[in-house]
Amino acid sequence: MTAQRKDDHVRLAVEQQRRPGGHNQFDDVRFVHHALAGLDRADVSLATAFAGLSWPVPLYINAMTGGSEMTGAINRDLAIAARETGVPLASGSMSAYFKDPGCAGTFSVLRTENPAGFVLANVNATASVDQARRAVDLIRADALQIHVNTVQETVMPEGDRSFSSWVPGIGKIAAGVEVPVIVKEVGFGLSRETVLLLESLGVRAADLGGRGGTDFGRIENGRREHADYGYLTGWGQSTAACLLDTQDAPIPVLASGGVRTPLDVARALALGASGAGVSGTFLRTLLDDGVTALIARITTWLDQLAALLTLLGARTPAALTHRDLLIHGELRDFCVDRGIDTRPFARRSAGPQHRTGHTR
């Protein structure tokens, strides 16, 4: 049953990627162009550091799958792509491994094909500390993702609707494993209030996982006999909105959900993300064109991201947080309602003495 569900998720996620996307709130974020702000490409480094972790690039392949023969082959190819490009790589949920240890190889291939890379294990918020440790041990993970997915569980025909244990459970895992814990939403976004709560639980970083990418509500609704949760389509906050909502958060944030291009990566970094994760776009490339095409695509993204930093005069990803941004449209409306002043974003390069107000 679990293996079939994992295969269904892959099929439905790729179908979403093949349809034209709607409005993405990353398009409401624009850089102010300064014609003489550029620098030399050789002076740009893509390295990023956060929560005691150091990555060579601020781009990672985010959690996707595992637990069946087909998804094991996908994980093998993702690991090869990560190895060849140097990007960090996150496992899909390893709950299938807890139910059936016989599928361990569909996850451990992430490490065997990528022995020196940065790999994240992934469990849900109901996992025990022992299960979290087993997940980390199986793939010799450098960090652990805990995914939170209340909307998906609500719509999923066989979903779990008992959410009250999640907060204490996350705290127990964060205190009980030896690697940094990152909590990740699966596509509906983490609010500022949630990130503050995660910090109090000992979580080291938050992957905001906002609306705009793979919609697991639609996927699970498509698995229902009468598809009667269609009204939840569009639930949650976009990744761009989450980044604005978590300005000055007490823990580092990562951006995933609706990251379509290297420009979206640059926008996310400029809004404060320490890195940007991509799943659906890379999955479609892998399944449509193969692992060689995925390696080429990731390589191109990294090359173009370095070019954008050069254009914007940012020597590092972190330096993008000092570049001027304009916030428009529905994203600006969200900021008004959440008490976020967008004007200082447009004047960041002038220094603090020229800014007015505060972002909140």
Disulfide bonds with the S-S distance in Angstrom:
none
